[in-house]
Amino acid sequence: MSAEKKIKLNNPKREPLTPEKLRELSCLNLSDEQAKEVIWSLTKYAKILYDFTVQQEQLTRAKVNQTLNAQ
């Protein structure tokens, strides 16, 4: 088995999530307004996770640099 795994993207063209696509993917019967609220919430959540990940990576790099500089 190859060490490299191919990841299949659900959205390779990186098209924005639409209420129609959300209903299709989730199998939920949402109104357009409800779907837009869910999309807004998911977008905000993704941004929070991204920002947190970047912050953690920066902290890790700072700790590594601090350790290297202390030696």
Buried (B, 14 or more C-beta within 10 A) or exposed (E): EEEEEEEEEEEEEEEEBEBEBBBEEEEEEBEEEBBBEBBEEEEEEEEEEEEEEEEEEEEEEEEEEEEEEEE
